Amino acid sequence: MKKALGYSVSSVKGDELTNAGTPMNAIQGLYGKTSGLQIAQTNAGPTGGMVIKVRNAVSMNDKSTTRPLIVVDGIPIHDENTSLGLDSADGADHGTGLNDINPEDIASIEILKGAKAAVLYRSEGANGVMLITTKSGSKKGLGIDFGVNYSWTKAAFMPKLQNEFGTGQSLGNAALNNISPDGYYMTTDPTSGQAVEVVWRGSNINYAFGPKLDGRRVLGFDDVYHDYVAYENNYKDMYRTGHLSNVNFALSNGGDLGSFRLSYNYRDYNSISIGADNRSHSFNFSGDLKANDWVKLRVNSSYSTSKDHNAPYQLEQLITYGVPRELDVNYIKNTYLTDEGYNRYGPDAEYVENYSAARRVSQYYWSQLQNSNDYQRDHFIQSINMDVTFNDKFSWTTLGGMDYTVSNQETKQMLKQSLQVKAAQGFY
């Protein structure tokens, strides 16, 4: 029928998706598997959404979509574009219903391309259709499948930065008089009262035209002496080695009257972003019954529940303004939390006025390690199919089902300072 309708069809078997281990997202396994399909992972990583286009689908306005229609066992499921925002409270990308499908449960994925793909699915299929068929039971006898995968992830690329000069501006642009012969900014040591060299302070700290990083001891932004050296891995140190644990179990059986397959999957993912993790459980059941020589029934049910904790958000200022080469991010991580549980380098702290990079870095650690942003999604897909064969020429097929999703989000923003200092802060 597809050939008669003029479809262009690409098909990928489920085993091809898991040849290199079970991916966190089933669509990741489609990289390089079919022509005319463009897929890309968002910056949120494997727990976020996927950008999907079939044959360079385009849109003339930002409110429409270029995504293909996603159909699972004959049932269209809710799917949409996702993206990252700037706020840790609501800027995370938690993915879509596609993230809830266990790759080990997929028998095949077919990509229907071209405008004629809309013949059966009308305007919703104008950008193409992705047909996902889940596995069914074995034809004869008992079958047991069990598998465990463990993988590690690291940040692949870091910006290439110079490590010779520290924070500051050229003397002409700075228009300052209190500069040492070596180009260091001079200030008064609050303890000794003497004039000492210090890391450049003020609005010019976003520029790396300061003195040479020669290792001498200088007064830091927090009035503590530090070695004036380049921390070459200070970007890298803000990330960690992530890992993914994936456990699959499936039981199947079949006979003359029908077959069934029951599966369970558990995924535990720790992101490279500190404090971010995702855990999910998914269950799938498929069964078919030959009621008699004329009637066949098929049932496919899947349920998944996933929980995102402190999913990554867009770190705009850290990327735009950067991290000064002389800033030890591990020092910020170890000292940002006061004994009272507040943010030592918060927005109203004196340090921020002199060295705002400390605020930007501490805000990342505060959001990921002190605040709590939990997102839970429960996703249920059900399809029931009945085939009635009257004779060699006439048959009747009835298909029904639903795609049902419930999501809940709980956000806790902790107090960065005492309520006596600032009343309007924190929320639940």
Disulfide bonds with the S-S distance in Angstrom:
none
